[in-house]
Amino acid sequence: MKIDIIDKTGKKVADYDLKLSSDIREDIFKKAVMAESSLFRQPYGASVSAGRRHSINVSKRRQTFRTTYGKGVSRTPRKTMWRRGMQVRFVGAFSPNTVGGRRAHPPKACKIIQKNINNKEWLKALQIGLLASVNKSIVLKNGQRVPEKYPFILNDDVETIDRTKDFRAFLNSIGFESEIERLSKKVVRAGKGTMRNRTYKQKRGPLVVVSSYDSPLLKSSKNIQGFEVITPDLLMVRDFAMSSKAGRAVLFTQKAIKEFEEGLK
């Protein structure tokens, strides 16, 4: 598959031969995304002693002093609030049907929430993500607005752009105006997410892949709202995903895509 390589001015300078052949299997891709997402989940669960901190000792036998036998009450576990001779004030406790009692089936912190995937399937999912990202029809179907000449690869001289406004001007010159406009909108999240450091909902934009951490493009591109930037050694399957679907616009530099393809072998 031949892909254009464009320079700082947006002109084609060469062709890149993408040597990947695979079917776009959405089921394998989604399985890999779910497996990777499970790695970032935090285990949670109720305390083992939650709802069981009450002192309950109410006998059900006939001959026992201060019992509930003959009082016309159910067999619910009870704790004693006060007592006066044979007169005792009981309140239900401990069991799930009582106020402040334990939960019947609480979430357990020991539950294994991590999902696994085979290495071959994961590498296959990476190839699927790359192939879907260079398929313009799939990218447009996922709601992104890409230029007419997409897909393309950025020449290595683009990595020398060290200012955000210069990189934004470059994106506008190659046809990303409507995509930047789409990403400029963000809304306040409804519900308790506003109290949990998830105040805003931001649409996902293109991914920029640079060759190294020392690249000036790393800093200049990450300040554009909705854009993300990463190096090839940290690429995951979910970086190629829009939600859990394959087909995200990805802007590789020439060095970055060579390094990424070598890692797939």
N, C-alpha and C positions, 0 to 999 in steps of 0.2 A: 504494500500500500504506500503510495507516494504522497507526502505531505509537504506543503510549502514552508520554507524558512524565510522569515521576514526580518528586516533590520530595523534600526531606530526610526527610519523614515517611513516604514510601512511597505517598502518595496521588497519583492521577492528576490532573494540572492542565490538560492539553491533549493534542491529537493532533498527530503529525508525519507529513506526507505524504512518504513515500520515493518519489522519482520515478526509479526505476531499473527497467528491464524487460530481462531477459536470461534465457537458459536457463543452467542450472547445468551447464556443460561441465567435467567432471572432467579430461579430457585436456588442455585449455588451461591449467587451473589448475595441474596437476602440472608441465607444461612450464615455466610461469613460476616455480614454486617451485624447480625444479632449476636454472634459469638464474640466479636470484638467489643460490642457495646456492653456485654455482660461483665467484661473485665473492669469496667469503670463503675459498676454498681456497688453500693456500700451495704454490707449485711446489716439487717435490722431485726429486732424482735423484742418481745416483752420480757421483763425480768422473770426469772423462775419463781421468785417469791411474791410476784404481784398478785394481790387479792388473797394472799394466804398468810398475812401477818397478824391475823386475829387469833386470840386464844379461845378456842371453842372446846367445850367439854360438857355436853349435855347428854345424860344417859337416857336410854330408852327402856330400861328394865323396871319391873314393878317395885322391887324392894329397895331401889336406890333412893337416897334422900335428895330432894330437889331435882326431880326429874320432870320431863314433859309428859310422862305417861298419865293418861286420864284428863289432860288439859284441853283436849279437842283441837290440837294443832298438828300441822303436817310434820313429816320427818325431815324437814330442811335443817341442816346444821345451824346451830345458834350459838351466840355468845351472850353471856350474862351481863346485863347493864346494872341491875341492883337486885338485892334479895332481902327478904324480911321473913325469917322463919321458913315456912313452906311456900311463901309467896315470892315468886321470882319473876323478874322482867327480862324476857328473852328478845333478842333481835336476830333475824336471819343473817348469816355471814358465810363466807368461804365459797359456797357453791355458785355456779353461774347465774342462777335465777334470783340472786340477792343483791341488794345495793352494796357496792364496793367489793363484791366478790370477784373471784378469778374469772377470766374469759374461758369459754369452752374450748375453743381452738385458736389460740393466739398465734401470731407470726413468730417463728422460731429462728433465732440468730444462727443456729447450727445448720440451717438449710443450705444446701449447695446451690447457689444461683449462677455459678459460672458454667457456660456452655462451651463445649469443645468442638473442634473441627479438625479434620485431617490436614496435614501439610500440603498434600497434592491438591486438595479442594481449595485451600486458602490461596495457593499460587494461581490456581485456575481462576479464582474470583478476582485476583489482582489483574490478570490478563483481560478478563471480561470488563472490569472497570475502565481499563485503558482503552479498549476497543469501543466501548459505549461512549466514552468522552470525546472521541474523534468522529463520532457519528452525529452529524448535524441534526438529522430528523429526531433522534432520541433526545438530544439536548433541548431542542425547541419544544418537544412534547412535555418535558418536565418544567416548562415555564420560564426558562432563561432566554434572554434576548441576545443573540450573538451576531457578529457581522456576516455579510454575504459570503466572504471568502474563508470563513471558518470551515474546517480546522486548519491551524497553522502552528508552527514552532517558532519561538523567538530566537533570534541570533544571539550569540554570546555578547555582542556589544550592548545589548539591551540591559544586561546585568550591571552596567556601569552607571545607570540612572540612579542618582542618590537623593533626589528630592521628590516628595510626594506630588507636588503640582506638575513636575515634569513628566512623571509617570502617568498622571491623570490626563495630561495633554496628549501623551502618546496613545493612551487607550481611546480617547475621543477621535484621534486621527485615523485609527484603524477600524472604528465602527462600534465602539462599546458605549456610545452616549445613552442609548435607551436602557441598557443594562444598569449603568450607574444611576440613572434616574429611578429605575425600579427599586434599587437597593437603598435609595436615600430615605425611604419611608420606614419608620418603625413605630410600633404601637405599644401601649402599656398593657402588660399582661393582666388578665382578670384573675381574681382569687388571691390565695395566700402566696403565690409566687412572688408578688411584689415585696413581701417581707423576707424572702429567702434568697436574695441576691439574683433574682430572675425578673427584674422589673420590666424589661422590654423584650418584645419579640422582634427579632431581626431576620429578614429573609436571607437565604444563603446564596452567595454569589460565586463567581469563578474562583478556581484555585490556581495560585501561581507557584510553580516549582522551580526553585533556584538551585545552583550547583553546590553551594556551601554557605556556612554561617557568616563568612566574611564578605559575602556579596552585598554591594550597596543596595541592590534591588530588594533585599530582605526587609530593610527598614522603610524604604520608600513605598512599597506596595501594601504593607500591612496596615497603614493608616487610612486606607480608603475603605469606607464603610461597606461591609458585606463581603469584602475580599479576604481571602486567607492565603498565607504564604508558608511554605514548608520545604524541606530538603528531601531528596530521594530516599535517604536511609531511614526516614521516619514515616514514609508513606504507608497508610493502612487502607484496607478495602473501603472503610466507611468514609475516607476522604474523597473517594470517587462517587459517593452516593448523594442523591437528593432524597431526603428521608431514608428509605431503605431501597430505593430504586436506582439502578445504574443509569448513568448519563448526566454527568456534571461537566460543565465547561472547564477545561484545564489548560493552562498556558505553561508549557514546558519550555525551558531554555535548552539549547542544543546539548550542552554538557550534562544537564540534569537528566534528559531522556536517555542518553547513552548509559549513564550510570544506573538508571532504573532498569533498563533492559538487561544489563549485565547481571543485576541482582535477581532477575527472574530465571536465569539459566541454572 
